[in-house]
Amino acid sequence: MGFDTSELRALEAALGKGVAKVEGLAPKVVAKVAHDIEASAKLGAPVDTGHLKNSISTDVDGLTAEIGPTASYAMYVEYGTSRMRPQPYMGPAVDANEGNFVEAMGQVGEKLL
C-alpha cells in the first residue's frame, strides 16, 4: 500500500510561494507605516524654531524601523519636565498609525494562506 505525497508536495510549493510574497510585502508595509508615523509626528510636533520638527526622521532596515527626533531636547518636549507640561507628538503619531499597520500586516498574512 503506497502513500501519495503529491498533495503534500503541492502544499509545500504553495507555502514556499506564499512565504516569498510575505517576505517581499512585509518590509514594504513596515517602510510605508514608518514614513506615515514620521509625517504624523512632524505634523504634531510643536514648532518654535522648527529644529525639533526637522530633526524627526525614519531609518528602515527590512522589518525594522527607527523613527524619531535627533534634537537633544526632544524627550523633554514629549514627556514634559517639572517646569514644562508634556507636548506629545511621537506617541500620538504611533497611536494614529497602529491600526493601519495591523490591518496591512493582516492582509499580508492572508496572502500567505
ROKOL-768192 format. One record per residue: residue in one letter; residue number from 1; x, y, z of N, C-alpha, C in turn. Coordinates in Angstrom, 1 decimal, decimal comma, m for minus. Example, Ala and Ser with C-alpha at 12.3 -4.5 7.8 and 13.67 -1.06 7.14 Angstrom:
2
+---+-----+--------+--------+--------+--------+--------+--------+--------+--------+--------+
: r :   k :    n_x :    n_y :    n_z :   ca_x :   ca_y :   ca_z :    c_x :    c_y :    c_z :
+---+-----+--------+--------+--------+--------+--------+--------+--------+--------+--------+
: A :   1 :   13,2 :   m5,7 :    7,8 :   12,3 :   m4,5 :    7,8 :   13,2 :   m3,3 :    7,8 :
: S :   2 :   12,8 :   m2,2 :    7,1 :   13,7 :   m1,1 :    7,1 :   12,9 :    0,0 :    7,9 :
+---+-----+--------+--------+--------+--------+--------+--------+--------+--------+--------+
***
This chain:
113
+---+-----+--------+--------+--------+--------+--------+--------+--------+--------+--------+
: r :   k :    n_x :    n_y :    n_z :   ca_x :   ca_y :   ca_z :    c_x :    c_y :    c_z :
+---+-----+--------+--------+--------+--------+--------+--------+--------+--------+--------+
: M :   1 :    0,8 :   m1,2 :    0,0 :    0,0 :    0,0 :    0,0 :    0,9 :    1,2 :    0,0 :
: G :   2 :    0,7 :    2,1 :   m1,0 :    1,6 :    3,3 :   m1,1 :    0,9 :    4,5 :   m0,6 :
: F :   3 :    1,7 :    5,5 :   m0,4 :    1,2 :    6,8 :    0,2 :    1,5 :    7,8 :   m0,9 :
: D :   4 :    0,5 :    8,5 :   m1,3 :    0,6 :    9,6 :   m2,4 :    1,0 :   10,9 :   m1,7 :
: T :   5 :    2,2 :   11,3 :   m2,0 :    2,7 :   12,6 :   m1,4 :    2,6 :   13,8 :   m2,3 :
: S :   6 :    1,9 :   13,6 :   m3,5 :    1,8 :   14,7 :   m4,4 :    1,1 :   15,9 :   m3,9 :
: E :   7 :    0,0 :   15,7 :   m3,1 :   m0,7 :   16,8 :   m2,5 :    0,2 :   17,6 :   m1,4 :
: L :   8 :    1,0 :   16,8 :   m0,7 :    1,9 :   17,4 :    0,3 :    2,9 :   18,2 :   m0,4 :
: R :   9 :    3,4 :   17,7 :   m1,5 :    4,4 :   18,5 :   m2,3 :    3,8 :   19,7 :   m2,9 :
: A :  10 :    2,6 :   19,7 :   m3,3 :    1,9 :   20,8 :   m3,9 :    1,7 :   21,9 :   m2,8 :
: L :  11 :    1,3 :   21,4 :   m1,6 :    1,1 :   22,3 :   m0,5 :    2,5 :   23,0 :   m0,1 :
: E :  12 :    3,5 :   22,2 :    0,0 :    4,8 :   22,8 :    0,3 :    5,2 :   23,8 :   m0,7 :
: A :  13 :    5,0 :   23,6 :   m2,0 :    5,3 :   24,6 :   m3,0 :    4,5 :   25,8 :   m2,9 :
: A :  14 :    3,2 :   25,7 :   m2,6 :    2,3 :   26,8 :   m2,4 :    2,8 :   27,6 :   m1,2 :
: L :  15 :    3,1 :   27,0 :   m0,1 :    3,6 :   27,7 :    1,1 :    4,9 :   28,4 :    0,8 :
: G :  16 :    5,7 :   27,8 :    0,0 :    7,0 :   28,5 :   m0,3 :    6,8 :   29,7 :   m1,1 :
: K :  17 :    5,8 :   29,7 :   m2,1 :    5,5 :   30,9 :   m2,8 :    4,9 :   32,0 :   m1,9 :
: G :  18 :    4,0 :   31,5 :   m1,0 :    3,4 :   32,4 :   m0,1 :    4,4 :   33,1 :    0,8 :
: V :  19 :    5,4 :   32,4 :    1,3 :    6,4 :   33,0 :    2,1 :    7,2 :   34,0 :    1,3 :
: A :  20 :    7,5 :   33,7 :    0,1 :    8,2 :   34,7 :   m0,7 :    7,4 :   35,9 :   m0,9 :
: K :  21 :    6,1 :   35,8 :   m1,1 :    5,3 :   37,0 :   m1,2 :    5,3 :   37,9 :    0,1 :
: V :  22 :    5,2 :   37,2 :    1,2 :    5,2 :   37,8 :    2,5 :    6,6 :   38,5 :    2,7 :
: E :  23 :    7,6 :   37,8 :    2,4 :    9,0 :   38,4 :    2,5 :    9,1 :   39,7 :    1,7 :
: G :  24 :    8,4 :   39,7 :    0,6 :    8,5 :   40,9 :   m0,3 :    7,6 :   42,0 :    0,1 :
: L :  25 :    6,4 :   41,7 :    0,7 :    5,4 :   42,7 :    1,1 :    5,6 :   43,3 :    2,5 :
: A :  26 :    6,0 :   42,4 :    3,4 :    6,1 :   42,9 :    4,8 :    7,1 :   44,1 :    5,0 :
: P :  27 :    8,3 :   44,0 :    4,4 :    9,2 :   45,2 :    4,5 :    8,6 :   46,5 :    3,9 :
: K :  28 :    7,8 :   46,3 :    2,8 :    7,1 :   47,5 :    2,2 :    6,1 :   48,1 :    3,2 :
: V :  29 :    5,4 :   47,2 :    3,9 :    4,4 :   47,7 :    4,9 :    5,1 :   48,4 :    6,0 :
: V :  30 :    6,2 :   47,9 :    6,5 :    6,9 :   48,5 :    7,6 :    7,4 :   49,9 :    7,1 :
: A :  31 :    8,0 :   50,0 :    5,9 :    8,5 :   51,2 :    5,4 :    7,4 :   52,3 :    5,3 :
: K :  32 :    6,3 :   51,8 :    4,7 :    5,1 :   52,8 :    4,5 :    4,6 :   53,3 :    5,8 :
: V :  33 :    4,4 :   52,4 :    6,8 :    3,8 :   52,9 :    8,0 :    4,8 :   53,7 :    8,8 :
: A :  34 :    6,1 :   53,3 :    8,7 :    7,1 :   54,1 :    9,4 :    7,2 :   55,6 :    8,9 :
: H :  35 :    7,1 :   55,7 :    7,6 :    7,1 :   57,1 :    7,0 :    5,8 :   57,8 :    7,3 :
: D :  36 :    4,7 :   57,1 :    7,4 :    3,4 :   57,7 :    7,9 :    3,5 :   58,2 :    9,3 :
: I :  37 :    4,2 :   57,4 :   10,2 :    4,4 :   57,8 :   11,5 :    5,3 :   59,1 :   11,6 :
: E :  38 :    6,3 :   59,1 :   10,8 :    7,2 :   60,3 :   10,7 :    6,4 :   61,5 :   10,3 :
: A :  39 :    5,6 :   61,4 :    9,3 :    4,8 :   62,5 :    8,8 :    3,8 :   63,0 :    9,9 :
: S :  40 :    3,2 :   62,0 :   10,6 :    2,2 :   62,4 :   11,6 :    3,0 :   63,1 :   12,8 :
: A :  41 :    4,1 :   62,6 :   13,1 :    4,9 :   63,2 :   14,2 :    5,3 :   64,7 :   13,8 :
: K :  42 :    5,7 :   64,8 :   12,6 :    6,1 :   66,2 :   12,1 :    4,9 :   67,1 :   12,2 :
: L :  43 :    3,7 :   66,6 :   11,9 :    2,5 :   67,5 :   11,9 :    2,2 :   67,8 :   13,4 :
: G :  44 :    2,4 :   66,9 :   14,3 :    2,1 :   67,1 :   15,7 :    3,1 :   67,8 :   16,6 :
: A :  45 :    4,3 :   67,9 :   16,0 :    5,4 :   68,4 :   16,8 :    5,2 :   69,9 :   17,0 :
: P :  46 :    5,4 :   70,4 :   18,3 :    5,3 :   71,8 :   18,5 :    6,4 :   72,5 :   17,8 :
: V :  47 :    6,2 :   73,7 :   17,2 :    7,2 :   74,4 :   16,5 :    7,5 :   75,8 :   17,2 :
: D :  48 :    8,7 :   75,9 :   17,5 :    9,2 :   77,2 :   18,0 :   10,2 :   77,7 :   16,9 :
: T :  49 :   11,3 :   77,0 :   16,8 :   12,3 :   77,3 :   15,8 :   12,2 :   76,3 :   14,6 :
: G :  50 :   11,5 :   75,2 :   14,7 :   11,4 :   74,2 :   13,7 :   12,5 :   73,1 :   13,8 :
: H :  51 :   13,4 :   73,3 :   14,7 :   14,5 :   72,3 :   14,8 :   14,0 :   70,9 :   15,2 :
: L :  52 :   13,1 :   70,9 :   16,2 :   12,6 :   69,6 :   16,6 :   11,8 :   68,9 :   15,4 :
: K :  53 :   11,0 :   69,6 :   14,8 :   10,2 :   69,0 :   13,7 :   11,1 :   68,5 :   12,6 :
: N :  54 :   12,1 :   69,3 :   12,2 :   13,1 :   69,0 :   11,2 :   14,0 :   67,8 :   11,5 :
: S :  55 :   14,1 :   67,6 :   12,8 :   15,0 :   66,5 :   13,3 :   14,4 :   65,1 :   13,3 :
: I :  56 :   13,1 :   65,1 :   13,0 :   12,4 :   63,8 :   13,0 :   12,7 :   63,1 :   11,7 :
: S :  57 :   13,2 :   61,8 :   11,8 :   13,5 :   61,1 :   10,6 :   13,2 :   59,6 :   10,8 :
: T :  58 :   13,3 :   58,9 :    9,7 :   13,0 :   57,4 :    9,7 :   14,2 :   56,7 :    9,1 :
: D :  59 :   14,5 :   55,6 :    9,7 :   15,5 :   54,7 :    9,2 :   14,9 :   53,3 :    9,1 :
: V :  60 :   14,8 :   52,8 :    7,9 :   14,1 :   51,5 :    7,8 :   15,2 :   50,5 :    7,3 :
: D :  61 :   15,2 :   49,3 :    7,9 :   16,1 :   48,2 :    7,5 :   15,3 :   46,9 :    7,6 :
: G :  62 :   14,7 :   46,5 :    6,4 :   13,9 :   45,3 :    6,4 :   12,7 :   45,4 :    7,2 :
: L :  63 :   12,5 :   44,6 :    8,2 :   11,4 :   44,6 :    9,1 :   11,5 :   45,4 :   10,3 :
: T :  64 :   12,5 :   46,3 :   10,3 :   12,8 :   47,1 :   11,5 :   12,8 :   48,6 :   11,0 :
: A :  65 :   12,2 :   49,4 :   11,8 :   12,2 :   50,8 :   11,5 :   12,4 :   51,6 :   12,8 :
: E :  66 :   13,2 :   52,6 :   12,7 :   13,5 :   53,5 :   13,8 :   13,0 :   54,9 :   13,4 :
: I :  67 :   12,1 :   55,5 :   14,1 :   11,5 :   56,8 :   13,8 :   11,7 :   57,6 :   15,0 :
: G :  68 :   12,2 :   58,8 :   14,8 :   12,3 :   59,7 :   16,0 :   13,2 :   60,9 :   15,7 :
: P :  69 :   13,2 :   61,8 :   16,7 :   13,9 :   63,1 :   16,5 :   15,4 :   62,9 :   17,0 :
: T :  70 :   16,2 :   63,8 :   16,5 :   17,6 :   63,8 :   17,0 :   17,8 :   65,0 :   17,8 :
: A :  71 :   16,9 :   65,9 :   17,9 :   17,1 :   67,1 :   18,8 :   17,3 :   66,7 :   20,2 :
: S :  72 :   18,3 :   67,3 :   20,9 :   18,7 :   66,9 :   22,2 :   17,6 :   67,1 :   23,3 :
: Y :  73 :   16,7 :   67,9 :   23,0 :   15,6 :   68,2 :   24,0 :   14,3 :   67,5 :   23,6 :
: A :  74 :   14,3 :   66,7 :   22,6 :   13,0 :   66,0 :   22,2 :   12,3 :   65,3 :   23,3 :
: M :  75 :   13,0 :   64,6 :   24,1 :   12,3 :   63,8 :   25,2 :   11,6 :   64,7 :   26,1 :
: Y :  76 :   12,2 :   65,9 :   26,4 :   11,6 :   66,8 :   27,4 :   10,3 :   67,4 :   26,8 :
: V :  77 :   10,3 :   67,6 :   25,5 :    9,0 :   68,1 :   24,9 :    8,0 :   67,0 :   24,9 :
: E :  78 :    8,3 :   65,8 :   24,6 :    7,4 :   64,7 :   24,6 :    6,8 :   64,4 :   25,9 :
: Y :  79 :    7,6 :   64,3 :   27,0 :    7,2 :   63,9 :   28,3 :    7,1 :   65,0 :   29,3 :
: G :  80 :    7,6 :   66,2 :   29,0 :    7,5 :   67,3 :   29,9 :    8,6 :   67,2 :   31,0 :
: T :  81 :    8,6 :   68,2 :   31,8 :    9,6 :   68,3 :   32,9 :    8,8 :   68,8 :   34,1 :
: S :  82 :    9,5 :   69,0 :   35,2 :    8,8 :   69,5 :   36,4 :    8,4 :   71,0 :   36,2 :
: R :  83 :    8,9 :   71,6 :   35,2 :    8,6 :   73,0 :   34,9 :    7,9 :   73,2 :   33,5 :
: M :  84 :    7,7 :   72,1 :   32,8 :    7,1 :   72,3 :   31,5 :    6,1 :   71,1 :   31,3 :
: R :  85 :    4,9 :   71,4 :   30,8 :    3,9 :   70,4 :   30,5 :    4,4 :   69,6 :   29,3 :
: P :  86 :    4,0 :   68,3 :   29,3 :    4,3 :   67,5 :   28,1 :    3,6 :   68,0 :   26,9 :
: Q :  87 :    4,2 :   67,8 :   25,7 :    3,6 :   68,1 :   24,4 :    3,9 :   67,0 :   23,5 :
: P :  88 :    3,2 :   65,9 :   23,7 :    3,5 :   64,6 :   23,0 :    3,2 :   64,8 :   21,5 :
: Y :  89 :    4,1 :   64,2 :   20,7 :    4,0 :   64,2 :   19,3 :    4,3 :   62,9 :   18,7 :
: M :  90 :    5,3 :   62,2 :   19,3 :    5,7 :   60,8 :   18,8 :    4,7 :   59,8 :   19,2 :
: G :  91 :    4,3 :   59,8 :   20,5 :    3,3 :   58,8 :   21,0 :    2,0 :   58,8 :   20,2 :
: P :  92 :    1,4 :   60,0 :   20,0 :    0,2 :   60,1 :   19,3 :    0,4 :   59,7 :   17,8 :
: A :  93 :    1,5 :   60,0 :   17,2 :    1,8 :   59,6 :   15,8 :    1,8 :   58,1 :   15,7 :
: V :  94 :    2,4 :   57,4 :   16,6 :    2,4 :   55,9 :   16,6 :    1,0 :   55,4 :   16,8 :
: D :  95 :    0,3 :   56,0 :   17,8 :   m1,1 :   55,5 :   18,0 :   m2,0 :   55,7 :   16,8 :
: A :  96 :   m1,8 :   56,8 :   16,1 :   m2,7 :   57,1 :   15,0 :   m2,4 :   56,1 :   13,8 :
: N :  97 :   m1,2 :   55,5 :   13,7 :   m0,9 :   54,7 :   12,6 :   m0,9 :   53,2 :   13,0 :
: E :  98 :   m1,1 :   52,9 :   14,2 :   m1,0 :   51,5 :   14,7 :   m2,1 :   50,6 :   14,0 :
: G :  99 :   m3,3 :   51,1 :   13,9 :   m4,3 :   50,3 :   13,2 :   m4,0 :   50,0 :   11,7 :
: N : 100 :   m3,4 :   51,0 :   11,0 :   m3,0 :   50,8 :    9,6 :   m2,0 :   49,7 :    9,5 :
: F : 101 :   m1,1 :   49,7 :   10,4 :    0,0 :   48,7 :   10,4 :   m0,6 :   47,3 :   10,6 :
: V : 102 :   m1,5 :   47,2 :   11,6 :   m2,1 :   45,9 :   12,0 :   m2,9 :   45,4 :   10,8 :
: E : 103 :   m3,7 :   46,3 :   10,2 :   m4,5 :   45,9 :    9,1 :   m3,7 :   45,5 :    7,9 :
: A : 104 :   m2,7 :   46,2 :    7,6 :   m1,8 :   45,9 :    6,4 :   m1,1 :   44,6 :    6,6 :
: M : 105 :   m0,6 :   44,4 :    7,8 :    0,1 :   43,1 :    8,0 :   m0,8 :   41,9 :    8,0 :
: G : 106 :   m2,1 :   42,2 :    8,4 :   m3,1 :   41,1 :    8,4 :   m3,4 :   40,8 :    6,9 :
: Q : 107 :   m3,4 :   41,8 :    6,0 :   m3,6 :   41,5 :    4,6 :   m2,4 :   40,7 :    4,0 :
: V : 108 :   m1,2 :   41,0 :    4,5 :    0,0 :   40,3 :    4,1 :   m0,1 :   38,8 :    4,5 :
: G : 109 :   m0,5 :   38,6 :    5,7 :   m0,7 :   37,3 :    6,3 :   m1,8 :   36,5 :    5,5 :
: E : 110 :   m2,8 :   37,2 :    5,1 :   m3,9 :   36,5 :    4,3 :   m3,3 :   36,0 :    3,0 :
: K : 111 :   m2,4 :   36,7 :    2,4 :   m1,8 :   36,3 :    1,1 :   m1,0 :   35,0 :    1,3 :
: L : 112 :   m0,5 :   34,8 :    2,5 :    0,2 :   33,5 :    2,8 :   m0,7 :   32,3 :    2,7 :
: L : 113 :   m1,9 :   32,6 :    3,2 :   m2,9 :   31,5 :    3,2 :   m3,6 :   31,4 :    1,9 :
+---+-----+--------+--------+--------+--------+--------+--------+--------+--------+--------+
***
